[in-house]
Amino acid sequence: MESKKIKILVIRFSSIGDIVLTTPVIRCLQKQVSNIELHYLTKKAYEPVLAGNPYIDKLHFLAESLNDTIGRLKLENFDHIIDLHHNVRTFIIKKKLGRPSVSFDKLNWQKWVLVNTGMNFLPKKHIVDRYMETVEFLGVKNDGAGLDYFLINNHSLSLLLPPSHQHYIALVIGAQHATKRLPTNRLIELCRLIEQPVVLLGGAEDAARGETITAAAGQHVFNGCGKFKLDQSAFLVKMAKCVITHDTGLMHIAAAFKKTILSVWGNTVPEFGMYPYMTDDSCMFEVEGLPCRPCSKIGYEKCPRGHFKCMNNIDLTKISQQANA
């Protein structure tokens, strides 16, 4: 007689990058816990990030009514809940399900202290390694294989990009907050310094900015912003010579593909523990020594001080030299 499966629910609601950063937990649970059935609860918008992941047995999505979500989850009768989001909503879910659970420590007070006083009490540990600590009670250890991203479909460069851009550098111009993005004039300057074809990547909200950059920087720049679905953008990241990116979800997808990443940091800092994970030959570019940095653990729509030195003073020559090498 087959033994009862151990049913485990992992919870993470946002964002693309955060969900990609949980993939080592998923993989290690599936590979190291015998007779496991692994479920994952997230938002419907992030389905493409996880739909191709072979280590997940069943995906669940938040309904408009939290009670409806909880009602469906109760039917699964989970053995353990791994809460990697840890907010009020997940507290309610865990309480209503009444199953044994562990929660990820976001270290919010340490982040607050760093932002507001400049004193750093954060552990020198990547967030992935802190995620992994939540499943140590099951005997699960980090296998050191890095992040995962599984493409849903087969794609072709020849169908996505023009003949002139089959060998290219990917430049991710988007980010959720303006203070995490290089200004448009600086992106134009960077593109002019790059001597190879450049493909701009970003969402529909970045399309107009991408057109401005393309028009000013030259024909070697192709504006892909708003033209591709997430899976296609991930494929273009995978096929790029290297990836220049802000602190974004595509940065973590690039890390999953073990790409050379040239990451640009504005108001956020790598010390928050969300820098590219386990990537070789990658570099981080930031303006060190600014007393106003980090000004937020997330970001703003404009620089609170007005000078935006964290991005305006980035050495673009160094970035372009790495990209052109």
Rosetta silent file (secondary structure, phi, psi, omega in degrees, C-alpha in Angstrom):
SEQUENCE: MESKKIKILVIRFSSIGDIVLTTPVIRCLQKQVSNIELHYLTKKAYEPVLAGNPYIDKLHFLAESLNDTIGRLKLENFDHIIDLHHNVRTFIIKKKLGRPSVSFDKLNWQKWVLVNTGMNFLPKKHIVDRYMETVEFLGVKNDGAGLDYFLINNHSLSLLLPPSHQHYIALVIGAQHATKRLPTNRLIELCRLIEQPVVLLGGAEDAARGETITAAAGQHVFNGCGKFKLDQSAFLVKMAKCVITHDTGLMHIAAAFKKTILSVWGNTVPEFGMYPYMTDDSCMFEVEGLPCRPCSKIGYEKCPRGHFKCMNNIDLTKISQQANA
SCORE:     score description
SCORE:     0.000 S_00000001
   1 L     0.000  130.580 -177.854    0.000    0.000    0.000 S_00000001
   2 L   -70.384  135.205 -179.947    1.366    3.376   -1.033 S_00000001
   3 L   -72.072  155.823 -178.576    2.152    5.701    1.887 S_00000001
   4 L   -65.844  135.811  178.329    0.338    9.000    2.214 S_00000001
   5 L   -70.858  147.526  173.128    1.994   11.867    0.401 S_00000001
   6 E   -87.427  112.791 -176.296    3.349   14.801    2.407 S_00000001
   7 E   -95.798  122.000 -176.810    1.442   17.794    1.090 S_00000001
   8 E  -123.511  133.225  176.413    3.296   21.104    1.371 S_00000001
   9 E  -109.097  123.890  172.944    2.039   24.549    0.401 S_00000001
  10 E  -102.274  135.968 -178.812    4.539   27.295   -0.476 S_00000001
  11 E  -121.010  127.073  168.926    3.203   30.873   -0.496 S_00000001
  12 L  -156.472  122.002 -173.217    4.664   33.866   -2.307 S_00000001
  13 L   -92.361  -33.697 -175.500    2.417   36.516   -3.892 S_00000001
  14 L  -157.961  166.277  -12.611    4.822   38.935   -5.602 S_00000001
  15 L  -101.122 -166.074  177.846    6.840   39.958   -7.516 S_00000001
  16 H   -54.214  -49.078 -178.770    8.334   38.234  -10.583 S_00000001
  17 H   -62.346  -44.639 -179.319   11.793   38.563   -9.093 S_00000001
  18 H   -61.274  -39.801 -179.189   10.734   37.445   -5.630 S_00000001
  19 H   -67.996  -42.160  176.305    9.025   34.354   -7.035 S_00000001
  20 H   -59.624  -36.197 -179.214   12.086   33.414   -9.105 S_00000001
  21 H   -69.236  -15.237  177.042   14.136   33.762   -5.916 S_00000001
  22 L   -88.161   -7.000 -172.448   11.975   31.090   -4.244 S_00000001
  23 H   -63.339  -31.328  175.176   12.722   28.461   -6.906 S_00000001
  24 H   -63.145  -34.152  176.658   15.650   26.848   -5.030 S_00000001
  25 H   -62.181  -45.596 -179.540   13.256   26.165   -2.134 S_00000001
  26 H   -60.542  -49.969 -177.192   10.813   24.483   -4.527 S_00000001
  27 H   -62.598  -46.504 -176.394   13.481   22.366   -6.198 S_00000001
  28 H   -67.950  -36.615  175.030   15.185   21.308   -2.973 S_00000001
  29 H   -60.946  -49.095 -175.824   11.882   20.403   -1.316 S_00000001
  30 H   -64.475  -37.094 -175.992   10.836   18.264   -4.263 S_00000001
  31 H   -84.682  -24.509 -171.066   14.183   16.522   -4.553 S_00000001
  32 H  -109.570  -15.443  178.369   14.983   16.039   -0.878 S_00000001
  33 L  -101.889  120.104 -177.255   11.636   15.284    0.817 S_00000001
  34 L   -68.874  140.003  173.899   10.412   11.760    0.128 S_00000001
  35 L    57.100   43.617 -177.152    6.874   11.260   -1.156 S_00000001
  36 E   -93.406  147.776  168.006    6.121   14.981   -1.352 S_00000001
  37 E  -123.688  111.692 -169.486    3.258   16.703   -3.157 S_00000001
  38 E  -102.974  123.493  177.533    4.238   20.335   -3.598 S_00000001
  39 E  -113.409  155.186 -178.832    1.676   23.122   -4.061 S_00000001
  40 E  -138.366  128.560  177.728    2.332   26.846   -4.620 S_00000001
  41 E  -107.661  125.109  178.277   -0.022   29.775   -3.924 S_00000001
  42 E  -150.117 -167.698  175.642    0.548   33.038   -5.788 S_00000001
  43 L   -91.696  150.015 -178.939   -1.312   35.632   -7.871 S_00000001
  44 H   -56.503  -33.301 -178.215   -2.718   34.731  -11.283 S_00000001
  45 H   -61.422  -23.393 -176.852   -0.544   37.426  -12.868 S_00000001
  46 H  -100.936   12.877  178.158    2.573   35.426  -11.991 S_00000001
  47 H   -55.559  -42.105 -178.598    1.418   32.142  -13.491 S_00000001
  48 H   -60.483  -25.325 -178.830    3.902   32.402  -16.414 S_00000001
  49 H   -69.354  -31.794 -172.596    6.801   32.471  -13.942 S_00000001
  50 H  -114.406  -10.937 -172.292    5.889   29.090  -12.480 S_00000001
  51 L   -59.048  -32.085 -178.838    3.787   27.347  -15.128 S_00000001
  52 L   -93.227    2.734 -175.102    6.758   25.469  -16.597 S_00000001
  53 L   -75.642  115.714 -175.574    8.326   24.511  -13.266 S_00000001
  54 L   -75.343   -8.972 -178.215    8.453   20.694  -13.069 S_00000001
  55 L   -89.005   -3.946  179.061    8.974   20.717   -9.297 S_00000001
  56 L  -103.278  125.486  179.835    5.479   22.097   -8.595 S_00000001
  57 L   -83.216  -32.087 -178.876    2.649   19.576   -8.516 S_00000001
  58 E  -154.825  132.136  175.608   -0.199   22.088   -8.343 S_00000001
  59 E   -97.107  139.604  173.485   -0.526   25.860   -8.650 S_00000001
  60 E  -122.285  148.047 -179.173   -3.141   27.830   -6.693 S_00000001
  61 E  -125.783  145.824  176.719   -4.119   31.445   -7.319 S_00000001
  62 L   -62.560  130.599  172.902   -5.617   34.080   -5.073 S_00000001
  63 L   -88.362  168.586  177.451   -9.315   34.604   -5.726 S_00000001
  64 L   -60.203  -35.511  176.671  -10.998   37.994   -5.354 S_00000001
  65 L   -97.809  122.692  178.181  -12.405   36.694   -2.081 S_00000001
  66 H   -62.924  -34.034  178.315   -9.790   35.515    0.407 S_00000001
  67 H   -63.133  -36.416  176.980  -12.427   33.254    1.954 S_00000001
  68 H   -65.051  -41.692  177.986  -12.894   31.519   -1.410 S_00000001
  69 H   -61.007  -47.638 -179.005   -9.142   30.963   -1.616 S_00000001
  70 H   -62.949  -39.739  179.212   -9.036   29.568    1.910 S_00000001
  71 H   -59.916  -42.712  178.668  -12.034   27.327    1.206 S_00000001
  72 H   -67.913  -39.170 -178.250  -10.280   25.742   -1.771 S_00000001
  73 H   -68.800  -32.925  178.980   -7.031   25.316    0.150 S_00000001
  74 H   -59.909  -32.357 -178.551   -8.788   23.601    3.070 S_00000001
  75 L   -65.281  -20.542 -177.210   -9.807   20.790    0.723 S_00000001
  76 L   -80.886  -23.939  179.410   -6.117   19.937    0.213 S_00000001
  77 L    53.406   62.730 -176.457   -5.459   19.188    3.904 S_00000001
  78 L   -68.058  150.088  174.539   -1.811   20.287    3.826 S_00000001
  79 L   -86.113  -35.567 -179.378    0.776   18.853    6.203 S_00000001
  80 E  -143.908  149.178  173.628    2.963   21.980    6.212 S_00000001
  81 E  -120.573  125.506  177.675    2.716   25.597    5.034 S_00000001
  82 E  -106.713  103.268 -175.427    5.901   27.425    3.997 S_00000001
  83 E   -93.582  101.750  179.184    5.096   31.151    4.096 S_00000001
  84 L   -97.671    6.442  177.885    7.721   33.029    2.092 S_00000001
  85 L  -105.155  -50.584  171.327    5.608   36.192    1.878 S_00000001
  86 L    58.831   72.389  172.234    4.713   36.773    5.532 S_00000001
  87 L  -138.146 -169.958 -176.643    2.129   39.538    5.695 S_00000001
  88 H   -61.797  -41.328 -178.013   -1.342   40.032    7.168 S_00000001
  89 H   -63.462  -43.622  179.480   -3.026   38.096    4.355 S_00000001
  90 H   -69.766  -29.890  174.956   -0.772   35.068    4.773 S_00000001
  91 H   -60.905  -43.902  179.271   -1.298   35.232    8.546 S_00000001
  92 H   -63.842  -44.050 -179.737   -5.056   34.937    7.972 S_00000001
  93 H   -59.775  -47.457 -178.418   -4.570   32.058    5.522 S_00000001
  94 H   -63.455  -42.312 -179.023   -2.360   30.143    7.951 S_00000001
  95 H   -64.757  -42.811 -178.210   -4.703   30.744   10.881 S_00000001
  96 H   -69.998  -35.028  179.861   -7.795   29.643    8.931 S_00000001
  97 H   -75.486  -29.531  175.571   -6.113   26.527    7.547 S_00000001
  98 L    63.904   31.669 -179.943   -4.865   25.594   10.997 S_00000001
  99 L  -109.106  156.918  177.522   -1.909   23.594    9.705 S_00000001
 100 L   -56.865  136.791 -175.844    1.718   23.608   10.948 S_00000001
 101 E  -145.141  157.224  170.775    3.558   26.503    9.328 S_00000001
 102 E  -130.374  150.087 -175.591    6.848   28.368    9.191 S_00000001
 103 E  -127.343  142.046  177.014    7.292   31.959    8.049 S_00000001
 104 L   -72.327  135.067  177.577   10.115   33.815    6.354 S_00000001
 105 L   -87.959  113.765 -177.383   11.620   36.646    8.396 S_00000001
 106 L   -75.735  -11.466 -178.500   11.623   39.765    6.195 S_00000001
 107 L    56.994   42.347 -175.013   14.018   41.586    8.555 S_00000001
 108 H   -63.589  -37.359 -178.011   11.878   44.717    8.220 S_00000001
 109 H   -70.388  -34.776  177.612   13.303   46.496   11.258 S_00000001
 110 H   -66.036  -38.509  177.447   16.862   45.967   10.044 S_00000001
 111 H   -66.786  -40.389  179.143   15.919   47.399    6.644 S_00000001
 112 H   -61.296  -43.383 -179.854   14.202   50.358    8.326 S_00000001
 113 H   -63.381  -43.130  179.541   17.314   51.087   10.368 S_00000001
 114 H   -62.580  -44.336 -178.952   19.557   50.939    7.289 S_00000001
 115 H   -66.602  -40.461 -170.829   17.282   53.280    5.315 S_00000001
 116 H   -95.350  -19.123 -179.070   16.749   55.765    8.140 S_00000001
 117 H  -126.585  -16.194 -176.592   20.086   55.753    9.975 S_00000001
 118 L    83.960   -5.482  178.723   22.612   54.212    7.613 S_00000001
 119 L   -84.043  131.099 -173.800   23.485   51.541   10.197 S_00000001
 120 L  -106.818  108.391  175.317   23.526   48.064    8.701 S_00000001
 121 L  -108.014    8.897  179.473   22.368   45.193   10.915 S_00000001
 122 L   -72.406  143.059  176.578   21.347   42.988    7.981 S_00000001
 123 L   -67.763  147.479  176.931   23.072   39.602    7.741 S_00000001
 124 L   -81.965   71.361 -172.775   25.595   39.233    4.934 S_00000001
 125 L  -147.628  134.310  179.202   23.429   36.592    3.380 S_00000001
 126 L   -67.389  151.291 -179.530   21.464   36.419    0.137 S_00000001
 127 H   -61.011  -30.475  177.169   17.686   36.273    0.448 S_00000001
 128 H   -60.362  -43.872  179.551   17.732   32.839   -1.236 S_00000001
 129 H   -67.336  -29.890  175.729   19.810   31.451    1.607 S_00000001
 130 H   -75.660  -36.285  172.216   17.383   33.012    4.087 S_00000001
 131 H   -58.016  -42.446 -177.360   14.448   31.482    2.192 S_00000001
 132 H   -63.598  -28.049  179.411   16.194   28.122    2.503 S_00000001
 133 H   -62.692  -25.271 -177.918   16.346   28.484    6.286 S_00000001
 134 L   -71.180  -17.620 -178.602   12.536   28.172    6.422 S_00000001
 135 L  -111.988   10.184  178.140   12.689   24.542    5.246 S_00000001
 136 H   -62.640  -27.540 -178.130   15.630   23.372    7.334 S_00000001
 137 H   -65.425  -17.698  177.592   13.185   21.767    9.785 S_00000001
 138 H   -94.167    5.476 -178.449   12.409   19.220    7.056 S_00000001
 139 L    80.099   14.548 -177.555   16.087   18.372    6.670 S_00000001
 140 L   -87.184  134.728  179.200   16.274   20.303    3.394 S_00000001
 141 L  -125.579  154.465  178.401   19.579   21.939    2.451 S_00000001
 142 L   -65.829  125.665 -178.141   20.584   24.253   -0.361 S_00000001
 143 L   -85.407   -3.247  176.520   21.883   22.143   -3.245 S_00000001
 144 L    72.978   14.852 -177.494   23.906   25.040   -4.648 S_00000001
 145 L   -89.971   -0.365  176.433   22.316   24.777   -8.101 S_00000001
 146 L    81.180 -159.562 -177.206   21.092   28.387   -8.131 S_00000001
 147 L   -86.314  160.768  175.858   17.795   29.753   -9.429 S_00000001
 148 L  -118.873  142.335  164.397   15.394   28.100  -11.865 S_00000001
 149 L  -146.865  123.700 -176.515   13.400   29.508  -14.746 S_00000001
 150 L  -112.373  117.010  178.080   11.643   27.164  -17.154 S_00000001
 151 L   -65.117  141.510 -177.854   10.459   28.534  -20.476 S_00000001
 152 L   -81.964  -37.274 -174.767    6.890   27.578  -21.332 S_00000001
 153 L  -124.400  166.165  170.580    7.266   27.592  -25.122 S_00000001
 154 L   -85.542  136.176 -178.142    9.895   27.120  -27.803 S_00000001
 155 L  -127.915  161.198  179.585   11.035   30.413  -29.304 S_00000001
 156 L  -130.164  129.126  177.348   13.144   31.476  -32.258 S_00000001
 157 H   -59.901  -38.117 -176.898   15.407   34.531  -32.411 S_00000001
 158 H   -64.994  -23.958  178.073   14.728   34.872  -36.114 S_00000001
 159 H   -89.291  -22.140 -176.366   11.009   35.289  -35.417 S_00000001
 160 H   -95.998  -33.587 -173.597   11.442   37.723  -32.521 S_00000001
 161 L  -126.052  154.326  177.895   14.274   39.975  -33.681 S_00000001
 162 L   -69.467  162.161 -179.285   15.416   41.447  -37.009 S_00000001
 163 H   -54.328  -30.983 -178.539   18.454   39.933  -38.810 S_00000001
 164 H   -70.489  -12.780 -173.786   20.610   42.812  -37.562 S_00000001
 165 H  -127.180   40.146  177.131   20.026   41.810  -33.932 S_00000001
 166 L   -83.256  -18.855  173.910   20.592   38.060  -33.819 S_00000001
 167 L  -126.217  117.506 -165.057   23.710   38.625  -31.674 S_00000001
 168 L  -154.907  166.651  169.560   23.078   41.298  -29.084 S_00000001
 169 E  -105.656  131.160  177.545   23.367   42.732  -25.610 S_00000001
 170 E   -88.317  130.992  177.344   20.109   42.891  -23.645 S_00000001
 171 E  -121.918  109.404 -178.968   19.431   46.165  -21.836 S_00000001
 172 E   -87.106  110.428 -173.477   16.530   46.041  -19.378 S_00000001
 173 L   -94.655  -11.261 -176.575   15.342   49.641  -19.071 S_00000001
 174 L   -88.256  168.874  170.933   12.334   49.093  -16.809 S_00000001
 175 L  -174.513  154.584 -173.633   11.922   48.870  -13.048 S_00000001
 176 L   -63.441  -34.513 -177.833    8.895   49.216  -10.805 S_00000001
 177 L  -122.594  145.502 -174.981   10.010   52.572   -9.373 S_00000001
 178 H   -61.118  -33.093 -177.806   11.703   55.489  -11.126 S_00000001
 179 H   -75.217   -0.712  173.230   14.485   55.743   -8.545 S_00000001
 180 H  -102.823    2.965 -175.902   15.619   52.225   -9.540 S_00000001
 181 L  -115.934  141.662  168.097   15.966   53.243  -13.216 S_00000001
 182 L   -63.978  137.546  175.946   18.646   55.135  -15.096 S_00000001
 183 L   -60.509  158.001 -176.281   17.118   58.341  -16.541 S_00000001
 184 H   -56.925  -43.589 -179.030   16.375   58.288  -20.261 S_00000001
 185 H   -62.796  -32.088  179.404   19.254   60.607  -21.163 S_00000001
 186 H   -76.463  -33.587  175.068   21.688   58.316  -19.339 S_00000001
 187 H   -66.582  -38.269  175.249   20.316   55.239  -21.105 S_00000001
 188 H   -61.877  -46.018  179.010   20.833   57.018  -24.427 S_00000001
 189 H   -59.873  -42.971  179.778   24.403   57.811  -23.411 S_00000001
 190 H   -63.229  -45.176  179.522   24.999   54.194  -22.405 S_00000001
 191 H   -61.147  -37.604  178.823   23.631   52.867  -25.697 S_00000001
 192 H   -66.214  -26.874 -179.333   25.906   55.211  -27.650 S_00000001
 193 H   -82.202  -17.543 -178.635   28.894   53.799  -25.762 S_00000001
 194 L   -87.480  129.494 -171.760   28.000   50.187  -26.616 S_00000001
 195 L   -96.016    7.009 -176.830   29.539   49.069  -29.908 S_00000001
 196 L  -122.499  166.023  175.646   27.312   46.039  -30.502 S_00000001
 197 L   -57.015  140.105 -178.293   23.610   45.534  -31.276 S_00000001
 198 E  -123.816  133.615  174.091   21.430   46.309  -28.261 S_00000001
 199 E  -112.892  118.498  177.571   17.927   44.981  -27.553 S_00000001
 200 E   -81.238  132.743  178.076   15.901   47.053  -25.083 S_00000001
 201 E  -122.097  141.611  179.703   13.624   45.001  -22.841 S_00000001
 202 L   172.774  178.121 -179.183   10.750   46.211  -20.689 S_00000001
 203 L   -85.725 -175.896  179.224    6.997   46.285  -20.401 S_00000001
 204 H   -60.402  -30.552  179.878    4.387   48.275  -22.284 S_00000001
 205 H   -68.958  -14.006 -179.850    4.923   51.106  -19.812 S_00000001
 206 H  -101.195   -3.206 -171.694    8.526   51.388  -21.082 S_00000001
 207 H   -61.258  -46.202 -177.776    7.687   51.394  -24.814 S_00000001
 208 H   -64.631  -40.786  177.811    7.604   55.169  -25.320 S_00000001
 209 H   -64.647  -38.643  177.110   10.862   55.623  -23.438 S_00000001
 210 H   -61.169  -39.473  177.769   12.349   52.848  -25.525 S_00000001
 211 H   -64.600  -40.055  177.751   11.372   54.669  -28.724 S_00000001
 212 H   -62.107  -43.582 -179.914   13.034   57.854  -27.462 S_00000001
 213 H   -64.854  -45.556 -178.520   16.219   55.932  -26.682 S_00000001
 214 H   -61.554  -44.545 -178.620   16.228   54.145  -30.037 S_00000001
 215 H   -63.437  -34.873 -175.598   15.698   57.364  -31.999 S_00000001
 216 H   -89.859  -27.061 -171.631   18.532   59.135  -30.193 S_00000001
 217 H   -91.096  -28.760  178.417   21.059   56.311  -29.806 S_00000001
 218 L   125.585  170.352 -173.302   21.179   54.866  -33.320 S_00000001
 219 L   -70.922  -12.391  178.912   20.123   51.941  -35.474 S_00000001
 220 L   -76.275   -4.491 -179.948   22.131   49.429  -33.452 S_00000001
 221 E  -106.338  125.667  177.849   19.434   49.731  -30.758 S_00000001
 222 E  -110.978  128.409 -178.831   16.196   47.751  -31.151 S_00000001
 223 E   -88.679  105.134  177.124   13.237   48.651  -28.945 S_00000001
 224 L   -99.230    3.240 -176.229   11.635   45.452  -27.684 S_00000001
 225 L   -65.295  127.423  178.879    9.751   47.113  -24.821 S_00000001
 226 L    79.771   -2.877 -177.730    6.095   46.132  -24.832 S_00000001
 227 L   -92.361  -17.878 -171.468    6.568   43.827  -27.826 S_00000001
 228 L  -124.671  148.498  170.190    7.083   40.555  -25.984 S_00000001
 229 L   -75.151  167.595 -176.618    5.341   38.424  -23.403 S_00000001
 230 H   -56.832  -44.054 -178.365    7.269   37.497  -20.261 S_00000001
 231 H   -61.630  -38.502  178.205    8.253   34.079  -21.622 S_00000001
 232 H   -69.020  -42.225  177.499    9.609   35.680  -24.798 S_00000001
 233 H   -62.042  -39.867  177.965   11.517   38.317  -22.840 S_00000001
 234 H   -62.599  -40.599  177.349   12.988   35.572  -20.672 S_00000001
 235 H   -62.257  -41.995  179.984   14.107   33.738  -23.828 S_00000001
 236 H   -66.890  -33.662  173.469   15.762   36.919  -25.139 S_00000001
 237 H   -63.691  -44.668 -178.992   17.556   37.296  -21.817 S_00000001
 238 H   -60.853  -37.773 -174.226   18.746   33.701  -22.096 S_00000001
 239 H   -89.254   -5.728 -177.389   20.104   34.202  -25.623 S_00000001
 240 L   -71.978  153.438  174.661   21.829   37.553  -25.011 S_00000001
 241 L   -62.868  -46.425  172.926   25.613   37.922  -24.907 S_00000001
 242 L  -154.231  169.583 -175.325   25.199   39.668  -21.565 S_00000001
 243 E  -126.461  120.866  172.298   22.432   41.481  -19.690 S_00000001
 244 E   -99.526  126.261 -170.849   22.567   45.063  -18.432 S_00000001
 245 E  -153.329  152.329  168.314   19.760   45.560  -15.973 S_00000001
 246 L   -80.154 -174.627  177.259   18.411   47.475  -13.032 S_00000001
 247 L   -75.792   86.437 -172.287   17.241   45.725   -9.860 S_00000001
 248 L  -137.943  174.211  176.616   14.320   43.952  -11.591 S_00000001
 249 H   -62.259  -39.083  179.836   12.647   40.602  -12.137 S_00000001
 250 H   -65.788  -25.235  174.253   14.489   40.080  -15.429 S_00000001
 251 H   -62.032  -43.013 -179.080   17.747   40.435  -13.488 S_00000001
 252 H   -73.716  -32.463  174.291   16.823   37.367  -11.445 S_00000001
 253 H   -64.680  -40.454  176.038   15.650   35.511  -14.559 S_00000001
 254 H   -60.489  -39.043  178.139   19.068   36.286  -16.077 S_00000001
 255 H   -64.908  -36.626  177.717   20.666   34.835  -12.944 S_00000001
 256 H   -62.464  -31.773  178.704   18.593   31.675  -13.384 S_00000001
 257 L   -90.184    6.772  178.294   20.116   31.316  -16.862 S_00000001
 258 L    57.066   40.276  179.084   23.616   31.936  -15.425 S_00000001
 259 L   -81.188  158.649  167.491   24.125   34.963  -17.660 S_00000001
 260 L   -72.963  120.170 -174.597   26.818   37.590  -17.272 S_00000001
 261 E  -116.131  127.255  172.794   24.878   40.368  -15.527 S_00000001
 262 E  -107.990   96.274 -173.002   25.888   44.015  -15.340 S_00000001
 263 E   -96.964  139.216 -175.696   23.468   45.296  -12.704 S_00000001
 264 E  -113.739  126.510 -172.528   22.898   48.986  -12.030 S_00000001
 265 L  -116.498  127.009  178.753   21.815   50.075   -8.542 S_00000001
 266 L  -104.195 -105.889 -175.604   20.097   53.342   -7.656 S_00000001
 267 L   -76.815  -21.194  175.408   18.195   53.952   -4.451 S_00000001
 268 L   -90.385  163.422 -176.123   18.244   50.259   -3.446 S_00000001
 269 L  -131.006  151.006  177.919   21.437   48.511   -2.397 S_00000001
 270 H   -59.528  -23.878 -178.977   22.811   44.970   -2.776 S_00000001
 271 H   -60.985  -18.498  174.926   23.014   44.789    1.026 S_00000001
 272 H   -66.823  -13.143  174.196   19.269   44.113    1.066 S_00000001
 273 L    91.651   19.432 -177.424   20.281   40.642   -0.130 S_00000001
 274 L  -123.062   33.455  175.295   18.643   40.578   -3.573 S_00000001
 275 L   -76.482  168.294 -179.256   21.655   40.931   -5.842 S_00000001
 276 L   -55.571  130.737 -171.799   22.161   38.445   -8.724 S_00000001
 277 L   -96.472  123.819  174.041   22.433   34.986   -7.196 S_00000001
 278 L    52.607   56.226  176.450   25.259   32.599   -8.060 S_00000001
 279 L  -120.515  138.172  178.540   26.342   34.198  -11.332 S_00000001
 280 L   -91.279  153.484  174.190   29.897   34.202  -12.675 S_00000001
 281 L    57.884   27.319  179.168   31.609   37.164  -14.345 S_00000001
 282 L  -102.547  152.534 -178.178   28.873   39.539  -13.200 S_00000001
 283 E  -132.036  146.830  174.766   29.431   43.077  -11.921 S_00000001
 284 E  -112.079  134.057 -178.536   27.376   45.491   -9.821 S_00000001
 285 E  -116.710  123.647 -179.152   27.558   49.213  -10.532 S_00000001
 286 L  -153.418  160.449  175.347   26.592   51.726   -7.855 S_00000001
 287 L   -94.272  105.617 -176.700   27.616   55.107   -6.459 S_00000001
 288 L   -84.403  153.298  175.601   29.153   54.270   -3.124 S_00000001
 289 L    86.913    2.184  177.261   29.421   56.661   -0.202 S_00000001
 290 L   -74.487  121.878 -178.033   26.205   58.623   -0.809 S_00000001
 291 L   -66.781  -18.770 -178.156   24.789   59.455    2.650 S_00000001
 292 L   -91.029    3.007 -174.340   21.219   59.454    1.248 S_00000001
 293 L  -115.684  131.308    0.464   21.458   55.908   -0.077 S_00000001
 294 L   -78.987  141.243  178.241   19.457   53.720    0.369 S_00000001
 295 L   -93.451   -8.803 -179.934   16.556   56.160    0.635 S_00000001
 296 L  -163.710  153.669  174.988   13.984   53.345    0.509 S_00000001
 297 L   -83.391   -9.537 -179.789   13.858   49.566    0.553 S_00000001
 298 L  -121.469  -68.909  179.783   11.610   49.711   -2.526 S_00000001
 299 L   153.927  172.264 -179.447   11.727   53.034   -4.390 S_00000001
 300 L  -130.520  170.177  175.259   10.055   56.332   -5.274 S_00000001
 301 L   -82.566  -15.327  172.316    8.670   58.035   -8.365 S_00000001
 302 L  -157.014  160.794 -178.260   11.357   60.698   -8.045 S_00000001
 303 L   -63.815  125.445 -179.743   14.471   61.350   -6.003 S_00000001
 304 L   -61.518  -26.950 -179.894   13.485   62.704   -2.546 S_00000001
 305 L   -92.147  -15.690  178.225   16.548   64.996   -2.582 S_00000001
 306 L    90.492  -16.670 -175.554   16.085   66.153   -6.163 S_00000001
 307 L   -94.855  -25.018  178.228   19.652   65.439   -7.327 S_00000001
 308 L    51.816   41.658 -177.777   19.333   61.719   -8.127 S_00000001
 309 H   -63.327  -27.230 -177.185   23.077   61.269   -7.710 S_00000001
 310 H   -63.332  -24.243  175.917   22.708   57.515   -7.206 S_00000001
 311 H  -110.272  -36.818 -178.386   21.884   57.188  -10.916 S_00000001
 312 H   -67.709  -23.423 -178.559   23.206   60.406  -12.434 S_00000001
 313 L  -101.170    6.838  176.037   26.712   59.679  -11.134 S_00000001
 314 L   -62.018  136.349  179.765   26.897   56.048  -12.285 S_00000001
 315 L   -81.019   97.388 -177.610   30.046   55.482  -14.377 S_00000001
 316 H   -71.131  -27.705  178.781   28.578   54.454  -17.719 S_00000001
 317 H   -61.081  -41.301  179.009   32.011   54.071  -19.302 S_00000001
 318 H   -64.474  -38.499  178.277   32.816   51.193  -16.975 S_00000001
 319 H   -64.412  -47.389 -177.622   29.524   49.486  -17.842 S_00000001
 320 H   -65.466  -35.262  177.679   30.096   49.861  -21.574 S_00000001
 321 H   -62.743  -41.288  177.298   33.673   48.585  -21.295 S_00000001
 322 H   -65.811  -41.151 -178.406   32.409   45.421  -19.634 S_00000001
 323 H   -68.421  -37.047 -177.080   29.661   45.037  -22.244 S_00000001
 324 H   -79.468  -13.875 -175.514   32.019   45.612  -25.172 S_00000001
 325 L   -64.126    0.000    0.000   34.678   43.199  -23.894 S_00000001
